[in-house]
Amino acid sequence: MSGALEQMFGLDGKRALVTGSSQGIGLTLARGLARAGAAVVLNGRDAGGVAAACDDLRAELPGAEIDSLVFDVTQHDAVRDAVDGFERERGAIGILVNNAGMQHRSPLEDFPPDRFEALLQTNIASVFHVGQACARHMIGRGAGKIVNIASVQTALARPGIAPYTATKGAVGNLTKGMATDWARHGLNVNAIAPGYFDTPLNAALVADPEFTAWLEKRTPAGRWGQTDELVGACIFLASDSSSFVNGHVLYVDGAISVSL
């Protein structure tokens, strides 16, 4: 890679906080950002799970700067205390990847109200809580990158996941609102909308031959996505190469969202 490309896409000297990063897409994105030169901060509610992920990443990437920050993304005060404390004691968080999320499948007429509330808090309120906590510091520095993880369900719907679809639609619109408010302060706020990826969240669907056959027929690319295929989009949105990209939702979905 030439020096000019390294300057555009490299993340040396930057630190990225990735929420929900002890497994799945979050851990894959953290690994990719570390390989691009960023110091990374893994997050989750389970201290043991986060510690184990940190140990694995350190063993895989000797010399990489890997930290942990354990907090519940749905608790506003806890989020702010954790981010403020880290900034004070360890240094600036220049990149935030809002990845934490959950899913619950049920016919809408039978959907449990407590699961609906949990989806709202985990998938959308967390984006506000962590985004605001980090942005307060980024605004003071006049620079920052926020990448929210949306979904193909930001634009589409399937039976049994209406509340999830609502939360991911909200992530797309909150991304636009964040960019509208914070671009003037030097922040870039964008979203990645994954299609159907082989992750722990989708384990039941991956294991279902009927669903997989439907997905392969429905998706022009003809297959499940692999989590490593999201890394390039994240590095682009986290790096200087996207300096004038703001409020954009980038679909990484094998063309499922653009085909009939």
C-alpha positions in Angstrom: 0.0 0.0 0.0 1.4 3.4 -1.0 2.0 6.1 1.6 -1.0 8.1 0.3 -3.4 5.2 0.7 -2.0 4.4 4.1 -2.8 8.0 5.1 -6.3 7.8 3.7 -7.3 4.4 5.2 -4.8 3.8 8.0 -5.9 4.2 11.6 -2.6 4.6 13.3 -2.8 6.8 16.4 -6.6 6.5 16.7 -8.6 4.6 19.3 -11.9 2.9 18.6 -14.6 1.8 21.0 -16.7 -1.0 19.7 -19.9 -1.8 21.7 -21.1 -5.4 22.0 -17.7 -6.7 20.8 -17.0 -9.9 22.8 -18.2 -11.9 19.8 -19.8 -11.8 16.4 -19.8 -8.8 14.2 -18.5 -6.5 16.9 -15.4 -8.6 17.6 -14.8 -9.0 13.8 -14.9 -5.2 13.4 -12.6 -4.6 16.4 -10.1 -7.1 15.0 -10.3 -5.3 11.6 -9.8 -1.9 13.1 -6.8 -3.1 15.1 -5.2 -4.6 12.0 -5.6 -1.2 10.3 -3.6 0.3 13.2 -6.2 1.5 15.7 -6.1 0.9 19.4 -9.3 -0.8 20.2 -11.6 -0.9 23.2 -13.8 -4.0 23.6 -17.2 -3.6 25.3 -19.9 -5.7 26.8 -21.9 -6.3 30.0 -20.2 -9.6 30.8 -16.8 -8.8 32.2 -15.6 -12.4 31.8 -16.6 -12.5 28.1 -15.0 -9.2 27.3 -11.8 -10.2 29.1 -11.6 -13.5 27.2 -12.1 -11.7 23.9 -9.4 -9.2 24.8 -7.0 -12.1 25.6 -7.8 -13.8 22.3 -7.3 -10.6 20.3 -3.9 -9.8 22.0 -2.7 -13.4 21.3 -3.8 -13.0 17.6 -2.4 -9.5 17.2 0.8 -9.2 19.2 1.7 -5.5 19.7 -1.9 -4.3 19.2 -3.3 -2.0 21.9 -6.4 -3.7 23.2 -8.4 -2.3 26.2 -11.7 -3.3 27.7 -14.6 -1.1 29.0 -17.4 -3.0 30.7 -20.8 -1.3 30.9 -24.4 -1.8 30.0 -25.2 0.2 26.8 -28.8 0.7 27.9 -27.9 2.6 31.1 -27.3 6.2 30.3 -25.5 7.3 33.5 -23.3 4.2 33.5 -22.4 4.8 29.9 -21.4 8.4 30.5 -19.4 7.5 33.6 -17.5 4.8 31.8 -16.7 6.9 28.7 -15.7 10.0 30.8 -13.5 7.8 33.0 -11.8 6.2 30.1 -11.1 9.5 28.4 -9.7 10.9 31.6 -7.5 7.9 32.5 -6.5 6.3 29.1 -7.0 8.9 26.4 -9.3 10.0 23.6 -11.8 7.8 21.9 -11.7 9.0 18.3 -13.9 6.3 16.7 -17.1 4.8 18.0 -18.8 1.8 16.5 -22.3 1.4 17.9 -22.7 -2.4 17.4 -24.5 -3.7 20.4 -27.9 -5.2 19.5 -30.4 -8.0 20.1 -33.1 -9.9 18.2 -36.4 -11.6 19.2 -38.6 -13.4 16.8 -42.4 -13.7 17.4 -45.6 -13.1 15.5 -46.4 -9.4 16.1 -49.9 -10.2 17.6 -48.1 -12.3 20.3 -45.0 -10.3 20.7 -44.1 -10.0 24.4 -44.1 -6.3 25.6 -41.0 -6.8 27.7 -39.1 -8.0 24.6 -40.3 -5.0 22.7 -39.0 -2.7 25.4 -35.7 -4.6 25.5 -35.3 -4.2 21.8 -35.9 -0.5 22.0 -33.3 -0.1 24.7 -30.6 -2.3 23.3 -30.9 -1.5 19.6 -31.8 2.2 19.6 -31.5 3.9 23.0 -27.9 2.5 23.3 -26.9 4.4 20.1 -28.1 7.6 21.7 -26.5 6.9 25.1 -23.0 5.9 23.8 -23.1 8.2 20.8 -23.8 11.2 23.1 -21.2 10.3 25.7 -18.5 10.0 23.0 -19.6 12.9 21.0 -19.3 15.3 23.9 -15.6 14.7 23.9 -15.3 14.5 20.1 -17.0 17.9 19.7 -14.5 19.5 22.0 -11.6 18.1 19.9 -13.3 19.1 16.6 -13.1 15.6 15.2 -14.6 12.1 15.5 -16.0 9.2 13.7 -19.2 7.4 14.7 -20.3 4.2 12.8 -23.7 2.9 13.8 -24.6 -0.7 12.9 -28.0 -0.7 11.2 -29.4 -3.6 9.2 -31.0 -4.5 5.9 -34.2 -4.3 8.0 -33.5 -0.5 8.1 -35.2 -0.6 4.7 -37.0 -3.9 4.5 -39.2 -6.1 6.7 -39.9 -9.8 7.3 -42.6 -11.6 9.3 -41.9 -12.1 13.0 -39.5 -9.2 13.6 -41.5 -6.0 13.3 -40.1 -4.5 16.5 -36.5 -5.2 15.4 -37.3 -3.7 12.0 -38.6 -0.6 13.8 -35.4 -0.2 15.9 -33.2 -0.6 12.9 -35.2 1.9 10.9 -34.7 4.3 13.9 -30.9 3.6 13.8 -30.9 4.8 10.2 -32.8 8.0 11.0 -30.8 8.7 14.2 -27.7 8.4 12.1 -29.0 11.1 9.8 -29.9 13.3 12.8 -26.5 12.9 14.5 -24.8 13.9 11.3 -27.1 16.9 10.9 -26.3 18.1 14.4 -22.7 17.2 14.7 -21.1 17.5 11.2 -20.5 21.2 11.9 -18.3 20.2 14.8 -16.1 18.0 12.6 -17.8 14.7 13.3 -18.7 12.1 10.7 -21.7 9.9 11.6 -22.6 7.1 9.2 -24.1 3.6 9.4 -23.4 0.2 8.0 -26.5 -1.9 7.1 -25.5 -5.6 7.0 -27.7 -8.0 5.1 -27.9 -11.6 6.3 -24.6 -12.6 7.9 -23.5 -15.9 9.5 -23.4 -14.7 13.1 -24.4 -16.0 16.5 -27.5 -13.7 16.3 -28.6 -15.6 13.2 -27.5 -19.0 14.3 -31.1 -20.4 14.3 -31.6 -19.2 10.7 -28.2 -20.4 9.5 -29.1 -23.9 10.9 -32.5 -23.9 9.1 -32.1 -25.4 5.6 -35.4 -24.0 4.4 -34.4 -20.5 5.3 -30.9 -20.8 3.9 -32.4 -22.0 0.6 -34.8 -19.1 0.5 -32.0 -16.6 1.3 -29.7 -18.0 -1.4 -32.5 -17.7 -3.9 -33.5 -14.2 -2.7 -30.0 -12.7 -2.5 -28.4 -11.9 -5.9 -25.0 -12.9 -4.5 -26.6 -16.2 -3.7 -25.2 -16.8 -0.2 -24.9 -15.7 3.5 -22.4 -12.9 4.1 -19.3 -13.5 6.2 -18.5 -11.1 8.9 -15.0 -10.2 7.5 -16.9 -8.7 4.6 -18.0 -5.8 6.8 -14.5 -4.8 7.8 -13.6 -2.8 4.7 -16.8 -0.7 5.0 -16.0 0.0 8.7 -12.4 1.0 8.0 -13.6 3.3 5.2 -16.1 5.1 7.5 -13.7 5.3 10.4 -10.8 6.6 8.3 -9.9 10.0 6.7 -11.0 8.6 3.3 -14.6 9.3 4.3 -14.0 12.9 5.4 -17.0 14.3 3.5 -19.3 11.3 3.9 -22.0 12.1 6.5 -25.4 10.7 7.4 -25.0 7.9 5.0 -26.4 4.3 5.4 -24.1 1.9 3.6 -25.8 -1.4 2.7 -23.5 -4.4 2.7 -26.0 -7.1 1.7 -25.2 -8.9 -1.5 -27.7 -6.7 -3.3 -30.8 -8.1 -1.5 -32.1 -4.6 -0.7 -32.1 -3.5 -4.3 -33.7 -6.5 -6.0 -37.1 -8.0 -6.4 
